[in-house]
């Protein structure tokens, strides 16, 4: 008599998946919305400022450019003070010694202002930047604010060092007050840097924007040399020379009977505001 063989136990069937919760929406059911465990923080200008500050200070060219700027202003200024300091007039101020260094150092800030935005277009970094921060006006405003603050502080510190260290080279009784002239000169040069940043935003090309800014910086100084030799354009040439960057900086650093440089500063404020407005409009209308 045969012994019955034991039958294998049936395999356990997998437990049915728990269906996603549904909520009723009229006549149809829709899944409940997903809630991320990661806290969501609404982006604001402070985040953009922090990002731009990180980008600017982490790029090696920024430190080199600012270092060359400070070296030019302080080195040339102190050499100028040691050479002609004993011939300083009673109406001059020690801030005048920072003038030749600022003329050369401003080129560094103009170049840096262009590179703040044009380098992102050249490397393609502008795409992830605007993807992470779709509010383009916020990104550009952060660039303007961070760069203008850096430029202002760099000019103010450099001018203050030159003015303070030049005191031993000047005659007794000379005007050693440098606070107000240094503040105004710092504002003027930082506005030129903001102007360069706006031009870089519109042109998106480093070499082209830098060449354009060099023309803006030097043309009002060179062109009047030819205009004043022609009778019909003599008045225009003299006015252009009066509002050129070297003339404005010299009046801001050492006010005299010919002016204090405030009209030149006011004109630069108006021109910079207009160019910055164009930069915002161009950034919104163009693709990246």
Backbone as CSV, one residue per row, in Angstrom:
resi,resn,N_x,N_y,N_z,CA_x,CA_y,CA_z,C_x,C_y,C_z
1,UNK,0.868,-1.193,0.000,0.000,0.000,0.000,0.895,1.230,0.000
2,UNK,0.644,2.139,-0.925,1.538,3.303,-1.064,1.188,4.389,-0.051
3,UNK,2.293,4.997,0.408,2.118,6.104,1.388,1.908,7.411,0.629
4,UNK,0.900,8.180,0.955,0.697,9.460,0.218,1.848,10.430,0.468
5,UNK,2.309,11.050,-0.621,3.396,12.024,-0.520,2.859,13.369,0.024
6,UNK,3.647,13.989,0.915,3.192,15.309,1.447,3.202,16.372,0.340
7,UNK,2.168,17.136,0.275,2.066,18.217,-0.712,2.803,19.465,-0.189
8,UNK,3.537,20.164,-1.113,4.231,21.403,-0.662,3.238,22.489,-0.274
9,UNK,3.628,23.223,0.733,2.746,24.314,1.203,2.656,25.384,0.135
10,UNK,1.510,25.912,-0.076,1.389,26.982,-1.091,2.190,28.222,-0.704
11,UNK,2.810,28.831,-1.731,3.618,30.042,-1.474,2.731,31.171,-0.988
12,UNK,3.305,31.898,-0.042,2.530,33.017,0.514,2.420,34.109,-0.537
13,UNK,1.249,34.552,-0.785,1.059,35.630,-1.760,1.464,36.958,-1.144
14,UNK,2.109,37.834,-1.954,2.548,39.125,-1.404,1.359,39.946,-0.932
15,UNK,1.646,40.667,0.133,0.584,41.523,0.682,0.261,42.630,-0.318
16,UNK,-0.975,42.893,-0.501,-1.328,43.965,-1.446,-0.811,45.310,-0.979
17,UNK,-0.291,46.074,-1.976,0.245,47.401,-1.649,-0.867,48.294,-1.139
18,UNK,-0.488,49.083,-0.144,-1.476,50.005,0.413,-1.693,51.144,-0.570
19,UNK,-2.872,51.322,-1.026,-3.088,52.391,-2.008,-2.865,53.767,-1.390
20,UNK,-2.431,54.680,-2.256,-2.234,56.052,-1.792,-3.553,56.647,-1.364
21,UNK,-3.512,57.443,-0.324,-4.770,58.038,0.135,-5.366,58.931,-0.936
22,UNK,-6.644,58.911,-1.013,-7.354,59.728,-1.984,-8.288,60.666,-1.246
23,UNK,-8.435,61.768,-1.858,-9.417,62.714,-1.337,-10.414,62.974,-2.437
24,UNK,-11.598,63.190,-2.030,-12.656,63.401,-3.007,-12.610,64.813,-3.532
25,UNK,-12.682,64.934,-4.860,-12.729,66.253,-5.491,-13.868,66.224,-6.482
26,UNK,-15.076,66.528,-5.999,-16.243,66.470,-6.852,-16.612,65.026,-7.108
27,UNK,-16.668,64.661,-8.381,-17.071,63.311,-8.749,-15.887,62.367,-8.909
28,UNK,-14.631,62.887,-8.922,-13.455,62.052,-9.109,-12.565,62.143,-7.881
29,UNK,-11.702,61.137,-7.715,-10.784,61.110,-6.586,-9.382,61.448,-7.071
30,UNK,-8.651,62.269,-6.326,-7.301,62.681,-6.683,-6.396,62.355,-5.511
31,UNK,-5.104,62.052,-5.778,-4.186,61.742,-4.673,-3.938,62.973,-3.811
32,UNK,-3.661,62.727,-2.544,-3.365,63.828,-1.618,-2.053,64.486,-2.010
33,UNK,-1.900,65.771,-1.839,-0.659,66.465,-2.224,0.524,65.981,-1.400
34,UNK,1.695,65.967,-2.056,2.922,65.525,-1.388,3.475,66.663,-0.535
35,UNK,3.889,66.312,0.657,4.486,67.286,1.562,5.935,66.896,1.795
36,UNK,6.840,67.785,1.383,8.268,67.506,1.521,8.705,67.659,2.969
37,UNK,9.569,66.741,3.449,10.095,66.897,4.811,11.120,68.014,4.925
38,UNK,11.613,68.491,3.793,12.592,69.580,3.799,11.848,70.901,3.953
39,UNK,12.239,71.722,4.920,11.526,72.996,5.092,11.714,73.902,3.889
40,UNK,10.654,74.505,3.459,10.674,75.396,2.303,10.768,76.831,2.799
41,UNK,11.794,77.549,2.317,12.013,78.935,2.703,11.843,79.795,1.466
42,UNK,11.052,80.816,1.577,10.845,81.709,0.445,12.121,82.507,0.181
43,UNK,12.583,82.487,-1.072,13.809,83.201,-1.428,13.599,84.707,-1.354
44,UNK,14.637,85.412,-0.937,14.570,86.866,-0.859,15.924,87.454,-1.251
45,UNK,16.022,88.771,-1.191,17.231,89.457,-1.644,18.447,89.071,-0.814
46,UNK,18.249,88.774,0.459,19.378,88.384,1.303,20.079,87.136,0.794
47,UNK,19.308,86.170,0.287,19.925,84.974,-0.284,20.761,85.321,-1.519
48,UNK,20.235,86.187,-2.353,20.984,86.587,-3.551,22.254,87.346,-3.180
49,UNK,22.173,88.198,-2.170,23.365,88.930,-1.723,24.433,87.968,-1.207
50,UNK,24.000,86.975,-0.436,24.958,86.004,0.092,25.600,85.203,-1.040
51,UNK,24.809,84.835,-2.039,25.353,84.069,-3.162,26.361,84.888,-3.960
52,UNK,26.030,86.153,-4.225,26.956,86.994,-4.998,28.221,87.288,-4.209
53,UNK,28.099,87.466,-2.907,29.284,87.691,-2.087,30.191,86.453,-2.109
54,UNK,29.589,85.277,-2.054,30.374,84.047,-2.115,31.081,83.918,-3.453
55,UNK,30.376,84.223,-4.544,30.986,84.111,-5.867,32.120,85.110,-6.044
56,UNK,31.919,86.345,-5.610,32.939,87.378,-5.827,34.192,87.096,-5.004
57,UNK,34.020,86.730,-3.737,35.201,86.545,-2.889,35.911,85.220,-3.139
58,UNK,35.233,84.260,-3.775,35.869,82.973,-4.036,36.599,82.929,-5.372
59,UNK,36.446,83.951,-6.189,37.142,83.997,-7.479,38.499,84.669,-7.283
60,UNK,39.527,84.027,-7.770,40.884,84.520,-7.529,41.145,85.871,-8.191
61,UNK,40.525,86.112,-9.340,40.773,87.371,-10.053,40.293,88.579,-9.255
62,UNK,39.256,88.392,-8.430,38.769,89.511,-7.624,39.832,89.986,-6.646
63,UNK,40.440,89.047,-5.934,41.468,89.413,-4.964,42.684,90.031,-5.655
64,UNK,43.062,89.488,-6.805,44.203,90.050,-7.520,43.906,91.462,-8.014
65,UNK,42.721,91.664,-8.555,42.373,92.988,-9.076,42.304,94.014,-7.962
66,UNK,41.665,93.667,-6.858,41.597,94.593,-5.726,42.979,94.832,-5.125
67,UNK,43.806,93.783,-5.105,45.159,93.963,-4.594,45.975,94.926,-5.447
68,UNK,45.856,94.790,-6.769,46.554,95.723,-7.663,46.014,97.138,-7.484
69,UNK,44.704,97.271,-7.299,44.109,98.589,-7.087,44.689,99.259,-5.838
70,UNK,44.693,98.545,-4.717,45.222,99.119,-3.476,46.701,99.434,-3.627
71,UNK,47.439,98.560,-4.285,48.870,98.799,-4.477,49.119,100.050,-5.309
72,UNK,48.329,100.256,-6.347,48.497,101.447,-7.176,48.168,102.716,-6.400
73,UNK,47.028,102.717,-5.732,46.608,103.933,-5.029,47.582,104.274,-3.902
74,UNK,47.916,103.288,-3.084,48.792,103.548,-1.933,50.230,103.770,-2.390
75,UNK,50.742,102.911,-3.278,52.134,103.040,-3.690,52.408,104.324,-4.452
76,UNK,51.589,104.609,-5.462,51.783,105.842,-6.231,51.505,107.066,-5.369
77,UNK,50.500,106.976,-4.506,50.176,108.120,-3.645,51.289,108.471,-2.687
78,UNK,51.870,107.469,-2.040,52.963,107.747,-1.106,54.219,108.227,-1.834
79,UNK,54.490,107.678,-3.018,55.629,108.165,-3.799,55.423,109.611,-4.211
80,UNK,54.199,109.960,-4.585,53.868,111.339,-4.947,54.009,112.261,-3.742
81,UNK,53.568,111.814,-2.574,53.679,112.639,-1.362,55.127,112.848,-0.961
82,UNK,55.939,111.796,-1.074,57.349,111.929,-0.710,58.094,112.841,-1.669
83,UNK,57.615,112.945,-2.911,58.313,113.756,-3.917,57.935,115.227,-3.836
84,UNK,56.641,115.518,-3.742,56.180,116.914,-3.823,55.439,117.345,-2.561
85,UNK,55.527,116.578,-1.497,54.783,116.918,-0.292,55.206,118.236,0.335
86,UNK,56.487,118.567,0.277,56.948,119.813,0.897,56.530,121.043,0.103
87,UNK,56.024,120.864,-1.121,55.534,121.991,-1.927,54.021,122.147,-1.835
88,UNK,53.397,121.474,-0.909,51.949,121.512,-0.785,51.493,122.900,-0.379
89,UNK,50.460,123.423,-1.077,49.937,124.741,-0.782,48.991,124.747,0.403
90,UNK,48.674,125.932,0.871,47.799,126.046,2.039,46.364,125.636,1.724
91,UNK,45.961,125.711,0.445,44.596,125.342,0.072,44.465,123.871,-0.327
92,UNK,45.580,123.178,-0.390,45.545,121.767,-0.770,45.265,120.888,0.450
93,UNK,44.787,119.685,0.170,44.564,118.695,1.215,45.400,117.457,0.931
94,UNK,45.617,116.679,1.990,46.447,115.484,1.809,45.772,114.464,0.896
95,UNK,44.475,114.571,0.724,43.790,113.647,-0.181,44.230,113.829,-1.626
96,UNK,44.841,114.963,-1.932,45.315,115.185,-3.295,46.360,114.152,-3.697
97,UNK,47.113,113.621,-2.734,48.162,112.657,-3.055,47.585,111.331,-3.545
98,UNK,46.325,111.060,-3.242,45.697,109.829,-3.744,45.218,109.972,-5.180
99,UNK,45.259,111.198,-5.727,44.703,111.450,-7.060,45.389,110.646,-8.167
100,UNK,46.732,110.664,-8.308,47.337,109.910,-9.430,47.113,108.409,-9.315
101,UNK,47.135,107.888,-8.084,46.892,106.461,-7.934,45.464,106.082,-8.269
102,UNK,44.505,106.951,-7.936,43.106,106.671,-8.257,42.864,106.693,-9.764
103,UNK,43.546,107.584,-10.479,43.386,107.616,-11.925,43.762,106.280,-12.562
104,UNK,44.839,105.675,-12.072,45.259,104.375,-12.608,44.434,103.231,-12.018
105,UNK,44.173,103.302,-10.710,43.456,102.214,-10.056,42.020,102.075,-10.510
106,UNK,41.410,103.178,-10.958,40.028,103.097,-11.429,39.890,102.130,-12.591
107,UNK,40.924,101.994,-13.391,40.883,101.037,-14.505,40.691,99.619,-13.969
108,UNK,41.308,99.317,-12.833,41.144,97.987,-12.235,39.698,97.758,-11.814
109,UNK,39.069,98.758,-11.202,37.683,98.589,-10.763,36.730,98.514,-11.955
110,UNK,37.019,99.264,-13.015,36.189,99.151,-14.216,36.270,97.742,-14.800
111,UNK,37.479,97.198,-14.843,37.654,95.836,-15.361,36.937,94.819,-14.483
112,UNK,37.069,94.970,-13.173,36.407,94.046,-12.263,34.892,94.144,-12.367
113,UNK,34.375,95.357,-12.544,32.935,95.513,-12.691,32.397,94.788,-13.909
114,UNK,33.133,94.837,-15.001,32.711,94.112,-16.205,32.766,92.606,-15.967
115,UNK,33.845,92.132,-15.344,34.037,90.690,-15.177,33.044,90.070,-14.213
116,UNK,32.479,90.854,-13.307,31.508,90.314,-12.351,30.347,89.641,-13.078
117,UNK,29.924,90.192,-14.215,28.792,89.630,-14.954,29.228,88.950,-16.249
118,UNK,30.194,89.520,-16.962,30.555,88.954,-18.267,31.250,87.603,-18.133
119,UNK,31.972,87.371,-17.031,32.626,86.070,-16.849,31.597,84.959,-16.698
120,UNK,30.435,85.263,-16.122,29.389,84.246,-15.995,28.810,83.886,-17.363
121,UNK,28.695,84.866,-18.236,28.238,84.562,-19.595,29.297,83.791,-20.358
122,UNK,30.564,84.115,-20.144,31.630,83.422,-20.864,31.772,81.971,-20.456
123,UNK,31.569,81.664,-19.176,31.701,80.292,-18.694,30.389,79.520,-18.700
124,UNK,29.275,80.188,-18.950,27.982,79.523,-18.915,27.376,79.427,-17.533
125,UNK,28.036,79.998,-16.523,27.511,79.933,-15.157,26.214,80.717,-15.003
126,UNK,25.952,81.636,-15.927,24.736,82.433,-15.818,23.487,81.561,-15.925
127,UNK,23.559,80.432,-16.639,22.380,79.562,-16.795,21.974,78.931,-15.466
128,UNK,22.887,78.246,-14.755,22.462,77.729,-13.445,22.135,78.828,-12.444
129,UNK,22.758,79.981,-12.589,22.448,81.079,-11.676,21.002,81.512,-11.827
130,UNK,20.570,81.725,-13.058,19.200,82.178,-13.286,18.194,81.028,-13.166
131,UNK,18.664,79.785,-13.245,17.774,78.661,-12.982,17.481,78.548,-11.487
132,UNK,18.536,78.726,-10.680,18.346,78.670,-9.230,17.611,79.893,-8.706
133,UNK,17.765,81.015,-9.378,17.102,82.259,-8.954,16.402,82.858,-10.167
134,UNK,15.189,82.428,-10.468,14.506,82.908,-11.679,14.183,84.397,-11.658
135,UNK,14.160,85.002,-10.487,13.907,86.436,-10.414,15.167,87.187,-10.851
136,UNK,15.238,87.513,-12.130,16.472,88.082,-12.680,16.812,89.439,-12.073
137,UNK,15.804,90.249,-11.808,16.086,91.558,-11.241,16.738,91.436,-9.870
138,UNK,16.384,90.378,-9.132,16.976,90.179,-7.806,18.453,89.817,-7.923
139,UNK,18.783,88.970,-8.897,20.180,88.574,-9.094,21.023,89.778,-9.489
140,UNK,20.538,90.564,-10.439,21.311,91.720,-10.901,21.410,92.780,-9.812
141,UNK,20.339,93.004,-9.061,20.399,93.973,-7.963,21.427,93.543,-6.920
142,UNK,21.508,92.249,-6.637,22.495,91.757,-5.678,23.915,91.992,-6.189
143,UNK,24.129,91.792,-7.485,25.457,92.055,-8.054,25.821,93.533,-7.904
144,UNK,24.891,94.417,-8.219,25.163,95.844,-8.096,25.481,96.223,-6.654
145,UNK,24.698,95.733,-5.716,24.883,96.112,-4.314,26.207,95.584,-3.762
146,UNK,26.507,94.318,-4.026,27.734,93.730,-3.483,28.962,94.380,-4.100
147,UNK,28.955,94.545,-5.416,30.141,95.122,-6.062,30.335,96.590,-5.678
148,UNK,29.260,97.375,-5.629,29.403,98.785,-5.261,29.930,98.925,-3.841
149,UNK,29.499,98.052,-2.933,30.009,98.108,-1.560,31.497,97.770,-1.513
150,UNK,31.905,96.741,-2.267,33.320,96.369,-2.304,34.160,97.507,-2.885
151,UNK,33.700,98.087,-3.998,34.447,99.187,-4.599,34.529,100.398,-3.690
152,UNK,33.420,100.743,-3.039,33.411,101.902,-2.147,34.389,101.719,-0.997
153,UNK,34.367,100.549,-0.371,35.265,100.303,0.760,36.727,100.295,0.311
154,UNK,36.996,99.704,-0.855,38.375,99.644,-1.349,38.930,101.045,-1.597
155,UNK,38.135,101.908,-2.217,38.601,103.277,-2.483,38.752,104.052,-1.180
156,UNK,37.801,103.917,-0.284,37.857,104.666,0.977,39.061,104.259,1.814
157,UNK,39.305,102.966,1.931,40.441,102.500,2.721,41.761,102.941,2.091
158,UNK,41.878,102.807,0.772,43.126,103.185,0.097,43.396,104.680,0.226
159,UNK,42.351,105.487,0.016,42.520,106.937,0.139,42.846,107.330,1.571
160,UNK,42.223,106.677,2.544,42.523,106.966,3.941,43.954,106.623,4.307
161,UNK,44.462,105.487,3.786,45.851,105.112,4.071,46.818,106.139,3.502
162,UNK,46.569,106.560,2.260,47.457,107.549,1.635,47.411,108.864,2.405
163,UNK,46.223,109.326,2.759,46.083,110.604,3.449,46.732,110.582,4.825
164,UNK,46.577,109.485,5.541,47.163,109.387,6.882,48.682,109.243,6.820
165,UNK,49.177,108.412,5.910,50.615,108.183,5.827,51.364,109.345,5.183
166,UNK,50.638,110.272,4.536,51.310,111.417,3.896,51.563,112.568,4.851
167,UNK,51.037,112.492,6.057,51.179,113.606,6.996,52.636,113.991,7.269
168,UNK,53.590,113.045,7.419,54.977,113.462,7.674,55.649,114.187,6.519
169,UNK,55.083,114.110,5.314,55.726,114.703,4.142,55.246,116.118,3.837
170,UNK,54.261,116.626,4.566,53.674,117.927,4.246,54.128,118.952,5.279
171,UNK,54.125,120.241,4.914,54.528,121.282,5.867,53.564,121.364,7.046
172,UNK,54.041,121.959,8.127,53.188,122.162,9.292,52.053,123.129,8.953
173,UNK,50.895,122.864,9.486,49.735,123.701,9.230,48.944,123.308,7.999
174,UNK,49.318,122.253,7.314,48.576,121.806,6.128,47.246,121.181,6.548
175,UNK,46.319,121.162,5.623,44.993,120.610,5.886,45.069,119.088,5.841
176,UNK,44.900,118.463,6.999,45.004,117.013,7.098,43.643,116.321,7.148
177,UNK,42.560,117.082,6.981,41.229,116.484,7.004,40.979,115.753,5.685
178,UNK,40.593,114.508,5.777,40.419,113.714,4.570,39.085,112.969,4.521
179,UNK,38.261,113.048,5.542,37.035,112.249,5.607,36.055,112.537,4.483
180,UNK,35.587,113.778,4.360,34.574,114.116,3.356,35.098,113.946,1.930
181,UNK,36.293,114.466,1.589,36.788,114.240,0.222,36.953,112.753,-0.118
182,UNK,37.408,111.967,0.854,37.583,110.541,0.574,36.240,109.856,0.351
183,UNK,35.218,110.236,1.101,33.890,109.657,0.923,33.323,109.988,-0.462
184,UNK,33.455,111.242,-0.876,32.924,111.641,-2.172,33.682,110.979,-3.317
185,UNK,35.015,110.920,-3.182,35.797,110.245,-4.232,35.471,108.755,-4.296
186,UNK,35.249,108.137,-3.140,34.884,106.716,-3.117,33.541,106.495,-3.792
187,UNK,32.604,107.396,-3.552,31.293,107.280,-4.197,31.421,107.439,-5.708
188,UNK,32.255,108.364,-6.153,32.423,108.600,-7.593,33.028,107.367,-8.279
189,UNK,34.093,106.825,-7.706,34.763,105.685,-8.350,33.878,104.444,-8.300
190,UNK,33.172,104.228,-7.180,32.283,103.059,-7.111,31.138,103.173,-8.107
191,UNK,30.669,104.392,-8.378,29.641,104.571,-9.406,30.190,104.244,-10.795
192,UNK,31.431,104.596,-11.045,32.038,104.197,-12.318,32.092,102.673,-12.443
193,UNK,32.382,101.987,-11.330,32.376,100.537,-11.360,30.995,99.960,-11.625
194,UNK,29.956,100.560,-11.021,28.587,100.126,-11.281,28.218,100.371,-12.739
195,UNK,28.672,101.488,-13.291,28.466,101.785,-14.716,29.075,100.667,-15.566
196,UNK,30.291,100.239,-15.197,30.954,99.165,-15.952,30.189,97.853,-15.824
197,UNK,29.662,97.566,-14.651,28.879,96.345,-14.466,27.618,96.361,-15.325
198,UNK,26.977,97.518,-15.432,25.792,97.635,-16.278,26.143,97.449,-17.754
199,UNK,27.261,98.016,-18.188,27.693,97.841,-19.580,28.018,96.370,-19.857
200,UNK,28.673,95.699,-18.899,28.952,94.281,-19.066,27.689,93.446,-19.154
201,UNK,26.638,93.851,-18.428,25.361,93.141,-18.496,24.740,93.265,-19.885
202,UNK,24.862,94.427,-20.493,24.251,94.635,-21.803,25.066,94.004,-22.932
203,UNK,26.388,94.082,-22.852,27.224,93.566,-23.940,27.543,92.083,-23.795
204,UNK,27.632,91.574,-22.576,27.868,90.152,-22.301,29.200,89.644,-22.835
205,UNK,30.106,90.514,-23.124,31.400,90.113,-23.685,32.484,90.901,-22.967
206,UNK,33.429,90.185,-22.354,34.414,90.840,-21.486,35.260,91.860,-22.239
207,UNK,35.853,91.436,-23.348,36.752,92.338,-24.077,35.999,93.545,-24.622
208,UNK,34.820,93.316,-25.194,34.057,94.434,-25.744,33.607,95.411,-24.674
209,UNK,33.162,94.892,-23.529,32.696,95.778,-22.459,33.855,96.549,-21.835
210,UNK,35.003,95.895,-21.656,36.161,96.598,-21.095,36.634,97.689,-22.052
211,UNK,36.679,97.392,-23.347,37.073,98.412,-24.325,36.096,99.582,-24.323
212,UNK,34.811,99.286,-24.198,33.814,100.353,-24.139,34.013,101.237,-22.921
213,UNK,34.287,100.625,-21.769,34.476,101.409,-20.552,35.765,102.225,-20.589
214,UNK,36.800,101.702,-21.220,38.016,102.500,-21.360,37.750,103.731,-22.226
215,UNK,36.917,103.562,-23.261,36.539,104.715,-24.063,35.726,105.718,-23.275
216,UNK,34.781,105.231,-22.479,33.971,106.131,-21.641,34.849,106.868,-20.647
217,UNK,35.872,106.199,-20.148,36.726,106.790,-19.109,37.725,107.792,-19.680
218,UNK,38.324,107.462,-20.829,39.399,108.303,-21.359,38.931,109.311,-22.409
219,UNK,37.865,109.018,-23.138,37.459,109.896,-24.237,37.152,111.321,-23.785
220,UNK,36.426,111.540,-22.669,36.179,112.930,-22.251,37.432,113.688,-21.844
221,UNK,38.547,112.988,-21.676,39.809,113.659,-21.357,40.630,113.941,-22.603
222,UNK,40.585,113.041,-23.578,41.414,113.177,-24.780,40.733,114.027,-25.845
223,UNK,39.447,113.812,-26.062,38.737,114.504,-27.137,38.743,116.026,-26.984
224,UNK,38.609,116.582,-25.773,38.641,118.055,-25.668,39.945,118.690,-26.124
225,UNK,41.046,117.938,-26.117,42.311,118.490,-26.592,42.221,118.908,-28.049
226,UNK,41.369,118.247,-28.814,41.175,118.593,-30.216,40.015,119.578,-30.390
227,UNK,39.005,119.465,-29.532,37.835,120.333,-29.685,38.141,121.779,-29.329
228,UNK,39.013,122.005,-28.339,39.292,123.383,-27.920,40.111,124.142,-28.957
229,UNK,40.717,123.425,-29.897,41.503,124.105,-30.929,40.629,124.617,-32.068
230,UNK,39.339,124.258,-32.060,38.394,124.723,-33.079,37.435,125.692,-32.418
231,UNK,37.272,126.843,-33.011,36.495,127.909,-32.373,35.041,127.483,-32.159
232,UNK,34.458,126.794,-33.116,33.049,126.436,-33.002,32.780,125.376,-31.934
233,UNK,33.777,124.577,-31.596,33.590,123.517,-30.593,34.395,123.771,-29.315
234,UNK,34.935,124.970,-29.187,35.781,125.250,-28.031,34.997,125.171,-26.723
235,UNK,33.808,125.766,-26.710,33.012,125.741,-25.482,32.606,124.330,-25.080
236,UNK,32.216,123.521,-26.052,31.837,122.147,-25.765,33.027,121.345,-25.251
237,UNK,34.193,121.578,-25.844,35.390,120.869,-25.390,35.763,121.230,-23.969
238,UNK,35.641,122.516,-23.621,35.953,122.935,-22.260,34.978,122.329,-21.249
239,UNK,33.706,122.284,-21.624,32.715,121.686,-20.722,32.949,120.177,-20.561
240,UNK,33.319,119.505,-21.652,33.605,118.075,-21.568,34.814,117.822,-20.679
241,UNK,35.835,118.659,-20.806,37.006,118.520,-19.953,36.651,118.762,-18.484
242,UNK,35.757,119.700,-18.238,35.359,120.019,-16.864,34.653,118.853,-16.200
243,UNK,33.891,118.061,-16.993,33.130,116.958,-16.434,33.808,115.601,-16.653
244,UNK,35.059,115.596,-17.059,35.779,114.343,-17.229,36.135,113.758,-15.866
245,UNK,36.488,112.486,-15.850,36.801,111.809,-14.595,38.011,112.417,-13.875
246,UNK,39.124,112.732,-14.550,40.243,113.343,-13.824,39.870,114.676,-13.184
247,UNK,39.128,115.501,-13.909,38.720,116.784,-13.348,37.791,116.590,-12.158
248,UNK,36.849,115.670,-12.277,35.909,115.425,-11.178,36.638,114.904,-9.945
249,UNK,37.557,113.965,-10.118,38.274,113.418,-8.970,39.156,114.478,-8.300
250,UNK,39.808,115.308,-9.098,40.663,116.343,-8.506,39.845,117.345,-7.693
251,UNK,38.636,117.690,-8.168,37.793,118.625,-7.426,37.185,117.975,-6.183
252,UNK,36.855,116.705,-6.273,36.305,116.023,-5.106,37.355,115.830,-4.018
253,UNK,38.587,115.564,-4.419,39.649,115.346,-3.442,40.175,116.650,-2.856
254,UNK,40.195,117.701,-3.680,40.690,119.006,-3.218,39.798,120.096,-3.783
255,UNK,38.706,120.436,-3.101,37.824,121.506,-3.585,38.566,122.843,-3.600
256,UNK,38.271,123.655,-4.624,38.883,124.981,-4.718,37.842,125.978,-5.173
257,UNK,38.303,127.161,-5.557,37.371,128.198,-5.976,36.675,127.876,-7.287
258,UNK,37.201,126.936,-8.041,36.580,126.564,-9.312,35.425,125.576,-9.141
259,UNK,35.280,124.974,-7.991,34.186,124.035,-7.758,34.566,122.991,-6.732
260,UNK,33.571,122.197,-6.367,33.792,121.134,-5.387,33.533,119.743,-5.946
261,UNK,33.242,119.649,-7.227,33.039,118.354,-7.855,31.651,117.772,-7.711
262,UNK,30.758,118.432,-6.975,29.409,117.889,-6.790,28.595,117.869,-8.080
263,UNK,28.672,118.886,-8.963,27.955,118.766,-10.241,28.420,117.569,-11.070
264,UNK,29.724,117.308,-11.071,30.241,116.147,-11.808,29.737,114.847,-11.189
265,UNK,29.687,114.811,-9.866,29.165,113.627,-9.192,27.680,113.436,-9.490
266,UNK,26.925,114.522,-9.500,25.504,114.433,-9.817,25.255,113.940,-11.226
267,UNK,26.060,114.403,-12.193,25.911,113.929,-13.571,26.193,112.438,-13.668
268,UNK,27.207,111.978,-12.958,27.530,110.552,-12.995,26.409,109.724,-12.369
269,UNK,25.783,110.234,-11.324,24.657,109.528,-10.699,23.528,109.348,-11.708
270,UNK,23.217,110.409,-12.455,22.129,110.344,-13.438,22.474,109.368,-14.555
271,UNK,23.691,109.465,-15.092,24.091,108.577,-16.181,24.131,107.114,-15.731
272,UNK,24.642,106.876,-14.531,24.702,105.506,-14.024,23.306,104.938,-13.814
273,UNK,22.391,105.741,-13.285,21.021,105.274,-13.088,20.369,104.906,-14.417
274,UNK,20.629,105.706,-15.457,20.056,105.409,-16.769,20.622,104.113,-17.345
275,UNK,21.926,103.914,-17.234,22.549,102.706,-17.782,22.124,101.469,-16.981
276,UNK,21.998,101.610,-15.670,21.541,100.489,-14.847,20.112,100.103,-15.221
277,UNK,19.251,101.088,-15.468,17.894,100.786,-15.913,17.881,100.034,-17.233
278,UNK,18.751,100.434,-18.158,18.850,99.709,-19.438,19.347,98.280,-19.219
279,UNK,20.270,98.093,-18.275,20.779,96.751,-18.001,19.677,95.831,-17.474
280,UNK,18.823,96.334,-16.588,17.704,95.527,-16.087,16.750,95.163,-17.228
281,UNK,16.465,96.131,-18.100,15.553,95.861,-19.207,16.125,94.824,-20.166
282,UNK,17.415,94.928,-20.469,18.051,93.988,-21.391,18.084,92.583,-20.797
283,UNK,18.388,92.474,-19.495,18.458,91.168,-18.863,17.119,90.447,-18.895
284,UNK,16.017,91.179,-18.790,14.705,90.552,-18.800,14.264,90.178,-20.219
285,UNK,14.699,90.908,-21.219,14.217,90.677,-22.583,15.001,89.614,-23.327
286,UNK,16.263,89.394,-22.953,17.114,88.458,-23.673,17.103,87.078,-23.037
287,UNK,17.385,86.090,-23.889,17.608,84.744,-23.397,19.040,84.639,-22.864
288,UNK,19.269,83.569,-22.139,20.629,83.315,-21.654,21.245,82.169,-22.451
